[in-house]
Amino acid sequence: MSSVTRADTASIQLLCSLQKNLAETQHQITWHGKSDALFAAAKTLGVQDFLALSEQ
């Protein structure tokens, strides 16, 4: 994840769709690394908690 330098609305929507589908089967995305760009984009859209992203 630390290689992500830009994230647009379409990519965040795709991640939300993946997260929703995984949740239906009791699974979740496991993030490795940190991306300020991804977190900022998700926060702008208000989905950082849904995607289980943290600033740290």
C-alpha positions as a Markdown table, in Angstrom:
| # | Residue | x | y | z |
|---|---|---|---|---|
| 1 | Met | 0.0 | 0.0 | 0.0 |
| 2 | Ser | 2.9 | 2.4 | 0.6 |
| 3 | Ser | 3.5 | 2.6 | -3.2 |
| 4 | Val | 0.1 | 4.3 | -3.6 |
| 5 | Thr | 0.7 | 8.0 | -4.4 |
| 6 | Arg | -2.7 | 8.9 | -5.9 |
| 7 | Ala | -6.2 | 7.7 | -5.4 |
| 8 | Asp | -9.3 | 8.9 | -7.3 |
| 9 | Thr | -13.0 | 8.5 | -6.5 |
| 10 | Ala | -13.3 | 5.4 | -8.8 |
| 11 | Ser | -10.5 | 3.5 | -7.0 |
| 12 | Ile | -12.1 | 4.3 | -3.6 |
| 13 | Gln | -15.5 | 3.1 | -4.9 |
| 14 | Leu | -13.9 | -0.1 | -6.1 |
| 15 | Leu | -12.3 | -0.7 | -2.7 |
| 16 | Cys | -15.6 | 0.0 | -1.0 |
| 17 | Ser | -17.3 | -2.5 | -3.2 |
| 18 | Leu | -14.6 | -5.1 | -2.4 |
| 19 | Gln | -14.9 | -4.4 | 1.3 |
| 20 | Lys | -18.7 | -4.7 | 1.2 |
| 21 | Asn | -18.5 | -8.1 | -0.6 |
| 22 | Leu | -15.8 | -9.4 | 1.7 |
| 23 | Ala | -17.9 | -8.3 | 4.8 |
| 24 | Glu | -20.8 | -10.5 | 3.5 |
| 25 | Thr | -18.6 | -13.5 | 3.9 |
| 26 | Gln | -17.1 | -12.5 | 7.3 |
| 27 | His | -13.8 | -11.3 | 5.7 |
| 28 | Gln | -12.0 | -8.0 | 5.4 |
| 29 | Ile | -9.2 | -6.2 | 3.6 |
| 30 | Thr | -5.9 | -6.5 | 5.3 |
| 31 | Trp | -3.8 | -3.4 | 4.7 |
| 32 | His | 0.0 | -3.6 | 4.6 |
| 33 | Gly | 2.0 | -0.4 | 4.7 |
| 34 | Lys | 0.6 | 3.2 | 4.7 |
| 35 | Ser | -0.5 | 5.6 | 2.0 |
| 36 | Asp | -1.2 | 9.2 | 2.9 |
| 37 | Ala | -2.8 | 9.7 | -0.5 |
| 38 | Leu | -5.2 | 6.7 | -0.1 |
| 39 | Phe | -6.1 | 7.8 | 3.4 |
| 40 | Ala | -6.8 | 11.4 | 2.3 |
| 41 | Ala | -8.9 | 10.3 | -0.6 |
| 42 | Ala | -11.0 | 8.0 | 1.6 |
| 43 | Lys | -11.3 | 10.6 | 4.3 |
| 44 | Thr | -12.5 | 13.2 | 1.8 |
| 45 | Leu | -15.3 | 10.7 | 0.8 |
| 46 | Gly | -16.0 | 9.8 | 4.4 |
| 47 | Val | -15.2 | 6.1 | 4.0 |
| 48 | Gln | -11.9 | 5.7 | 5.9 |
| 49 | Asp | -13.6 | 3.9 | 8.8 |
| 50 | Phe | -15.5 | 1.7 | 6.4 |
| 51 | Leu | -12.3 | 0.7 | 4.7 |
| 52 | Ala | -10.5 | 0.3 | 8.1 |
| 53 | Leu | -7.8 | 2.8 | 7.1 |
| 54 | Ser | -5.9 | 4.7 | 9.7 |
| 55 | Glu | -3.6 | 7.7 | 9.6 |
| 56 | Gln | -0.8 | 5.8 | 11.3 |
